[in-house]
Amino acid sequence: MRRVCIPGGTIVVVNHFTSENLAARFIEKRLAGLARHIGFHADFPFDTFARDSQLSIREVRPSNLFGYWKLLRCVNEKPASNPG
């Protein structure tokens, strides 16, 4: 994402991240094997995304009734490359 977004550009992500609720997290871990068969990864920590994406996360808000999915507004802080 960061590679194809202009410096200073906004990236909006809607995703499910591992729940911070211990009971929900326990259920997610138990269902992880089943979820992988349908192409869904329920065990994706928000902290991992925040670290690995190298984006500046400006806003996080719930995007459905129970807040189980999150809408992130991120800004690409990478510097502009100087052509030769």
N, C-alpha and C positions, 0 to 999 in steps of 0.2 A: 504494500500500500504506500509506504513512505517513498519508495523509489519512483512511483508514477505520479505523485502529487507535487505540485509546485511548492517551492518554499513559501511558508506562510499560509498555505492552503488548508482548508478544513476537510476533515474526514469524519463521517458519521458512521458509527458501528452499532448494530443492534445484535446482542449476543447473550447467551446464557453462560454465566460463570458459576463455578462451584459455590454453593450456598454457604453463607456465614453461619447459618442456623445448624447446630450440631445434629439434630434429628434429621433434617432434610439432607445434610451432607452424608449421613450414614446410609440413607436410602439411595442417594445418588451413587455412592460407591458400590452398593449391592447390585444396582441396575446397570452399571457401567458396561459389563460384558454384553448384555442384551442390547443396550443402546448402540453399541458399535456396529451391530448387524444392520441397523437401519441408517447408519452414517451420522449418528449424533454422539457427541462426546460430552457427557454430563459432568466430567471431572476436569474442567479447565479453570484453574484459579485465575482470578482477576489480577493478582499480583504478577503472575507470569506474563500475562498480556501487557500489563503496564511496563514491565521491565524490558521485554523482548521487542515490543513494537517501536520503541524509541520515539514515540509520539508524546506531545505535551497534552495530557488529558485535562480539558478545561471544564467539562461538565459530565456528571454521571447522574442519571435519573431512571426510575423504574419505567418500564415500557408496557406493562400489562397489569391486569387486575391485582395480582398478588406481588408484583415487583420482582418476579422470578427472572425475568429478562431485563437487561439493562440497555439503555440508550446512552452511548458515549459520544461526546463532541470533542474531537481531538484536533490539534493544529500541528502541522508538519514544520518543525523548527529547524530542519536541515538547512545549512547554508547553500546559497545559490552557487553553482559551479561556474568557474570562470573559463570561457572558451579560450583555448590556447593563446 
